[in-house]
Amino acid sequence: RLDTTISASSKQDSGEGSRLFKVMAKSFSKRWQSGEITNFQYLMHLNTLAGRGYSDLTQYPVFPWVLADYESDNLDLSNPQSFRKLDKPMGCQTEGGEEEFRKRYESWDDPDVPKFHYGSHYSSAGIVLFYLLRLPPFSMENQKLQGGQFDHADRLFNSVKDTWTSAAGKSNTSDVKELIPEFYYLPEFLENRFNLDLGEKQSGEKVGDVVLPPWAKGSTREFIRKHREALESDYVSENLHHWIDLIFGYKQRGKAAEDAVNVFYHYTYEGNVDIDAVSDPTMKASILAQINHFGQTPKQLFQKAHPQRRTDRKIPPHPLRYSTYLTHQEIRKTASSVSQIVTYNDKILIAASNSLLKPVAYSEYISWGFPDRSLRILTYDQDRLQSTHENLHGGSQIQCTGVSHDGNILTTGGDDGVVAVWRFVKDGIRRLLRMEKALCAHTAKITCIYVSQPYSLIVSGSDDCSVILWDLTGLVFVKQLPRFPASVSALHVNNLNGEILTGAGVLFAVWSVNGDCLAVVNTSQLPSDLILSVASTTHSDWQDTNWYVTGHQSGAVKVWKMVHCTSDEAANNKNKSPTTTYGGPGLDVQTLEYRLILQKVLKSHKHPVTALCIPPDLKQLLSGDANGHLFSWSLKDDSFKGS
């Protein structure tokens, strides 16, 4: 497969494809410059356009080191000294390194091999496996690469600081590796969760989790959060175009690459070798091995200097951050309880009890709870019946439903404890529900279901006090969360960061997509003030993601902020917060990494709050109650700005 990839890419792109390609690159570039997409998103787009992706270890997405400070207790993102030199390749982060590579280039004298600064590369299959060592299936691939066992413990990915020191040319001129995208979103790859035997270093120290910088406070999540914050910081936004010039742009080749000390071995460049023209099979195999194992330079996307990003973009104030200043108005009153709120094309749509709005266009809704135990699809505007589906749970009544983002998969939970997964199919003009699988593990009626297509996850809660995670693709059991002290009354999955929110009795908890409990709080001293609805923000996958809202039986809407237990906020709040220990195997609140701190109680609803929604545009918080009142909470004037 590699053979054809190389020979195909060495031939000129077709005119049509090339034009489309340039239009796309230009469009992404403009959106990035104006601040419409994040630095992370833009780098992902560039990698994709350059033919790099997760399915090929030899052309894996390449991301930059952005920090140079791996020693401070607190990371200062306002100090330029905290950052790496983005206008220079990894080999030139020190003056000594730059001088050494220049000398090597000048003194190179081989008529058959063109001059180069670096014999190794910043991205290769070996580098990807080096970083992903602790994560199956990459751990097995890593062993294969090393002849069936892990490399010597001292040569493994042990410490972020040591890896930076080596790659920044401070001790090793053959190492100029950049990073992979996981450094900005995946804490799990830094932990030895599977207890792999990675050996002992010469010092006698056993290799386990990756050693993190002091500013990460011993937490892989905090490392990823702060590292991502650094990637999106003003300094990186103002200088990232220089790095793009080196990796994807005009400094990748020719005189500009020479001046920038950025020339790699000639086989790493696209189009530099026509593999079909090599007749000697040994030579051909050796060239392919070189390309396969020693790195490939991405496709060149830009021939001219890349424009700088504007950093003056105005971000709307977060309504939950300034919840003290929120004022409410009633924007709708309906006859039935509000069970769901969706914003779509600047419209606010609501569903009544025993109803669920159907994506993608939300022109229809799903309804259940009828005496004949049927499930019906009706139009949103006129309540016109579109189809009726009977006996979905035999003689049992449907209690709740969930639907996938694309509107094709429906999940139903019955009082028989079964979670049934259905697919909408067309039979001529009739619309049918085809059963994909009945998921059985709960022992009492299902109380809530949430389907997250981006994370391929179904989450179900039950009267048996359990929450179970199921895989949406394979339709198999993944994990059961520790048993709750009460029936599960609210569930939500954040489709941007994968966090799972659960409400059971008065207990509110936040979980990672892998089912690790991040924080838990007893939301009320009144056991009867049940949590009926939960929500979190989806405006950004890195900024202000730690805000949550719970809706209660008493009509209260509570705003929560999640902070790391080592933070000043957590310390100041320790004595004020009514947290309790959490009943469950090994889940004691003292051992959790984060704390949920109550920021504000919004009191205006006179009835139980049954639905919540924080639209991505951050203009308001929407809450609906059991008596059909829909409230909008927003920041009306500028009084919050002083805070």
N, C-alpha and C positions, 0 to 999 in steps of 0.2 A: 504494500500500500504506500509505504514511504517513497519507494522507487518512482511510482507514477506521480506522486505529489510533487516531487522535486523536478522531474522532467517537465511536468505540465506547467509548473509555476515559472520555469525558466523561459517559456515562450511568452510573447507579449500578450497582455490581456486584450480581449476583443474590444473594439471601440465603444460599443454600446455599454458593456459591463463597466468599462473604465470610467465612462462619463457618469453613470449612476453612482459609482463608487465615490467619485469626487464630489458629487452633489451631497451625498450622505455625510461625508467627512466635513464638508463646509457647514452643513446644517447643524450637526452636533457641536461643531466648533463655535458657531454663533450662539447657540443655546447655553454653552458653557461660559462664554465670555460675558453674557448678560446675567449670569447667576441663576439661570433657569434649572440647570442640572448641577449636581454636586461634583466635586473633584473625583470622588470614587466612581460615580456613574460615567463621567467622561473618560476616565482611564479604561473602564470596562468596555465602552464603545470603541475606543481606539484599538484595544487589543483584539476585539472581534473583527473590526475592519481590516486589521493586519493579519487575519487568519489564525489568531490564537484562541484557544478555548480549553475547557476542562477535559475534553475527551482525548487530548493528545499531550502526553507528558513532555514530548520533545518541543512542543510549541504551546506551552502553558502560559496563561496570562502573566505578564511581568508588571510588577508594581514597585514604586521607589521606596528606599529608605527615606524617611523625611526628618528623623531626629538624629541629633548627635549626642544628646544628654541621656545617658543610661546610668547615672550615678547619683543624681540629686534625690533628696527625700520628697521634694515637691517640684513638679514640672511647670516651668514658667513659659507659657506660649507667647508672652509679649516680648520675650528676649530673643533677638535673632541668633544669639550664640547657642540657643537650644537646638537649632536646626542644622541639618547637613547642607553642604553647598550643592544646591540643585542645578547650578550651571556647570558643574563638573562631574565627570563620570566617577564611579566608585574608586577607581585606582588613583584618582587625583584629589582625594579628600585631605591629604597631607602634602606639604610642599616636597618632602623627601620622596614620596611615592610618585608624584608627577615628574620630578627630575629623573628618577630611575627609569620610568617608562619612556620618556623622551630620548634618553641615552640609548636604550635598547633599540628604538626605532631608527635612530640616526646611524647606529653601528651595524644594522642588519645588512648582510651581504650574501644573498643567495639568488642566483639568476632565475631559479625555478619557482621560488616562493616570494610573492610580493611582501613588502614591508608591513609589519603590524606592531601595535603597542602591546596587545594582550594575546597570549596563547590560549588562555581559558576564556570563559564567557560569563555574562551576568545572568543568563537564564538557560538551564538545560534540564534534562530529565533527572540527572543526578542531584541537582540543586533542589528540585521540587520534592524528590524522595527524601532528601536530607531534612527538609523542613517538616514534612508530613509523616515522619518516622513513627509517631505514636498513634497514628490513625489508620485502622484497617480500611481498605485493603492495601494501603500504601506501605504498611509495615512489612507485609509479605513481599511486595515488589522490591522493597529496600533490601530484604534478605537475599532475594534472587540475584540482585545486582552485585551483592558481596559474596556470591558463591554459596548461599544457603544459610549464612549467619549474619548477625549485625556486625558492622564495622567495629574497630577498636573503640572502647568507651570514650577515650579522650578526643576522638575525631567525630563523635556524634553531635547533634544539635543539643547542647547542654544549657547554654546561657545566651540570652539576648545580647547582653553587653559584650561577651567574648566574640560572638558571631559578628557584631558590628565592628569591633576592633580589628578582627581579621580581614573583613571585607573592605574596610575603609583604608586599607593599605598601610596599616600601622605595624604589621608584623609579618605579613605574608603577601608577597607580590604575585602569587599565582591565584589569589582569591579576590574576585571583584564582583561577587554575587549581589544581585538586588533581591527584592522580596517577592512574595506571592500574595494574591488578594486576601487570603485567609487571615493575614496579620491585622486586617482591619474589620473583621466581623466574626471570627470563629474561635472563641476561647478554648473550646474542647481540644484543639490540636496541640495546645501547649501542656496538656495534662496527660499523664500516663494512666489513663482510666482503665486500661485493660491489663495493668500490672505486667507489662512485657519485661522480660529479663534483658535489660540493656547493658548489663555488665558493670564493672567497677573501674573508675579512673585510676591512674597511677598513684594518686594521693590516697587511694583506699575508699574514696567517696563513691557511693552507689548512684547510678544515674536513674532518676525518676522523672518528676515533672521538670519542665524547663525553668531555669532560674530567671526570675523577672527583675527589672530595675526596681530600686527602692520606692520610686513614686507610684508603683502599681499596688503597694500595700499588701503584697503577697496574694493578690487576687488576679486570676487570668481575665475575669470579666472587666475589672477596673483597668487592666493593661489594654485590652481591646478598646474600651470606651475612650480612654485618654489618647490612645494611638490614633483612633479615628478622628477624634477632636483635633489632633495635630495635623492630620491630613487635610482637614477642612478649614484650618486656621487661615487668618489673613496672610501671614508670611508665606505659607505654601501656595495659597491662591495667587499671590502676586509673583511667585517665582517658578511655578510648575511648568510654565511654557518653555523654560530653558531645558528642563529634563525631557520634555516632549521633543524638542529639537534634537537632542542626543539620541533618543531611542527610536522615535518614529519620524523624525524630521530631517531638515537639511544638513544637520551636523552628523548624520549617520554615515555619510560616504564622501569621497572626494577630498578636495583641499580643506573644506570646512571641518571634516572629521579629523584630518591630520592636525590642523591648528588646535582643535579642541582635545587632542590626545584621546581620540575615540576610535582608533582603527583596530579591528579584530582580524583574526585569521581569515583569509579570503574565502574559504569554503563555507563560512557561516552566513554569507550574504546571498540573498535570493538572486537567481539568475547568473551566478558566477561560475556555475558548473553545468554543463549539459551532459547529464548522466548517460543519455542514449549514445553519445559520441564516444564513450569510453568502452573500448572493445576488450581490454584485458580484464577477465573476471575477478582476479585477485585485487587489481587496482580499483575496480568498481566497488567491490565489497569493502575495501578499506576506506574509500571516499564516503560510502553510505554510513559506515560505522562512525566515521569522524563527525558527519552531520548529525547522526542520530544521538551520539553520546556527548558531544562537546559543545552543543548549543547552536541555536539559530537566531540570527538577527531578524527582528520583525520586518515585514514588508514596509517599505518607505511610503509614508502617507502624505508628507508635506515636502515641497521643494524649496519653500521660502521660510523665513523666520516666523515662528508661530506667534500670533498676537497675545498680549497679556490679558489676564482676566480682570474685569472691573470688580472692586470689592466694596462698592458703595451701595449695594443692593439693600433695599429696606425690607426687613422681615416683620410681618405683622406681630403685634404683641400676643403672647400666649394667654388665652383666657384663664387657664388654670393657674399659671404662674402669678397672675394678678387677681386671684379669685376673691380677695377681700373687696375689690372694687366692682364686682359683677352686679349688674342690675337686671331685673327680669321683666318680661312682658308676656302676657298670654297671647299666643298667635293663632290658636285654633281650639275649638271645643267640639268634640264628637260625642256620640251617644254611647259608644262602647269604650272599654279599657284600651289604652294604647300599649301594644305589645312589642312594637318595633318602629324605629325611626330611621329613614334612609334619606340622604341628600343626593340628588341626581339632576344634572343640568340646571343648577340653581333652584330646583324645586325641592320642597320638603314633602316626602311621602310617609304615610303612617299605616301600620297594620293594626287591626283590632285583635282582641284576644282570640286564640286558636287560629291565627292567620299568620302567613309569612309571605313577604314580597318576593317575587321571582325575578332574579337577574336574567338577562343582562339589561334589558330596557325597563324593567319594573312596570310593564304595562299589564301584568297579570299578578294575581296572588293565589297562594295555596291555602285552602281552608279545611278544617277537620273538626271532630268533636260532635258530629251529627248522630241522631238516634240510630241510623242505619249503619253506623261505624264507617261510613265512606270518607274518601278524601276528594275534594273538588278543586278544580282550577277555574277561577273567575277573572273577568277583566277588571282592572283597577278603576277605570273611569265610570263604568256603568253597571258593575256587578253582574255582567252577563255570564252565564254558565258556559264554560268551554268544554270541560270533560269531567266525568265522574269515575272514580276508581274504587271498587269495592273489595272487601275481604283482604285488605293488605296485611292485616294481622289476625286473620282467621276470625274467631269470635271475640277478639280483644279490641279495646278502643285505642285509637292513636292519641298519645299525650303531647307529643312535640315533634317538630320537624326541623331539618336543616337542609340547605341547598348549596351546591357548589357555585363558585364565582361565575362560571360560564353558563349556569342555569341548566346543565344537562344531567347532573346527578342529584337525586333527592334521597335524603335519609329520613326514616320515620322511627320514632321510639314509641313502643306500646306499653300498656299496663301489664303485658306478659314479660317485660324485662328484655325484650329483643330489640336490637337496633337493626332495622332492615334497610338495605341499600338498593336503590332503584335507578334505572336509566330511562329518561324520556326517549321514546322511539316513535317514528311515524309509520303508520300502516295505511297507505293511501291518504285520505284526509283525516283519519282518526289518529288521535294521539294516545299511545299506550305507555304503561309503566312496566318495564321488564325487570324482574328481580335479578340483581347481580349477586347478592349474598345476604344471608341472615347472620348477624354477628351476635353470638351468645356468650355472655360472661356475667352480666348483672343478675341479681337474684330478686329484684323488686322492680316496680314500674320505673320507666325512664322519665326523668323530669326535665332534662334539657339536653340539646344536641347543638354542636357547632361544627360546621365543615369549613376547613381552611385549605383551599386548593393550592395557593402558593407554597404551602408547607406540606402538602399531600397528607393532611391529617383530618381525622374525624375525632372529636372529643365528645364523650357522652357522660352525663351525670344521672344518678339514680336515687330513689328513696332508700336504697340499701347503704347510703352514705359513701358511695364510691364514685370515683371519676376514672374512666378508662380512655387511653389513647389508642386509636386504630390507624393503620396505614390506608390511606384513601386509594392508593394505586393497587396494592396487592390484596386489599380488604382482609388484613390479618391483625390480630392482637399485637400491640407494641408494648404497652406498659400500663399497670394500674398504679395510680397515685395512692399514697398512704391514706387509710380510711379516715374520713372526716367525722367530727363529733355530731353531725346532724345531716339531714337530707340535703342534697345538693340543689340549690335554688337558682343559681345563675352561673353562666359560662360564657367566656368570650375568648377568641384567639386574635391577637394582633397580627394581621396579614403582612405587616411590614417587618417586624422583628421576631415574630414567632412566639412571643410571650403568651402564656395561657393564664387567664384570670378566673378564679373560682370563688363563688360565694356559697357558704353552707352554714345555715343558721345565722349567727352574727360574725362568723369567721371569714375574713377576706384574705386570699393568698395569691401571690404572683409566682408563676413557675416558668422555667425555661422551656423551649420547644422539646427538649429531651426529658422533661419531667423532673428537673431539679428544683426544689423549693428555694426561691430567692428571698422571699419575705412573707410574713404572715402577721395579721393583726386582728385583735378582737375589736370590732368596730363600735360596739355599744355595750353599756352596762345593763341594758334591758334585754334579756334573752328573747323577748317577743319581737324586738325590732329587726326582723329578718332582712337579709340582703336579697333584693328581688331583681336587681339589674346591675351590671358592671360595664365599664367602658375605658378605653385608653386612646391615646392620640396616634394618628397615622400620617401626620403632615411631613414627618422627616424620619429617616431611619437612624439618625445619630444625634439630633439636637432636641433637647427637652423631651426625651422619650420616657422619662421616669415619673409621669403624672397620670393619676388614675381617678376615676369617679365611681362611687357606689350609690345606688338608689335604694331607699329603705321603706319598710312597712309603715313607719311613722310619718312618711312624707318628706323625710330629710334627704338632701343630696349632699354627700360628703366628698370633699376633694382631698386626695392623698398624694404625698410626694415620697418616692423611694430613694433613700440615701444609703451610702455604704456605711457599715457600722464603725469604721475608723474616722468618719468625717466629724467635723465640729458640730454640725446640725444634729447628728445622731447622739453625740455626747450630751448636748444641751437638752435634748428631748427625753433622755432616758428616764428621768423621774416623772415627767408629765404624762407620758403616753400610757393608755390603759391596755398594754399588751398582756397577753397571758401565754402560758406555755401551750404548746400544740400537742394534742393527744395523737400519737401515731408512732410507728416504729422509727426510733432514731431521729424524730423531727422535733427537736426542742428549740424554741425560739431563740435561745441564747447562742446556739451554734450557727444560726443563719447569717449569711453574708450581708444582708441588707435589712434596713428598717423602714417600715411605712409610717410616715408622720402625718397626722391630721393637720391640714392647712386651713380648712374652712368648712363650716356646715351651712349650706344654703337652705333656708327655711321659708318656703312659700306654698308648697303643695299641701293641701289639706287631706290628701288621699295617698295611698301607697304608690311609690314611684316605680313603675313597671317597665320603663324603657329609657335608655340614655343614648346619646350620639354626640361625638365631637367631630364635626366636619373637618376635612383636611385643610380647608382654607383658614381655619382658626378664627373665624369671625364670631362664633358663638358656641355655646354649649346648649344642647337641646334635651329637655326632659319631659316625659309623658307619664300620666298617672292613671290609676284604675277607674277614675271618673271621667276620663276622656279629655283632660286638660293638657295642652301642649305648651310648654314654656320655652322661651328663648332667653338665655343669659348672655349678656354681652358687656363689653367695656364701652360705655357711652361717651364719656368725655376723656380729657387728658389727665385727670387727677392722679392716675396710676403712674404717670411718667416720672414723677419725683422719686418714686420708690425704686 
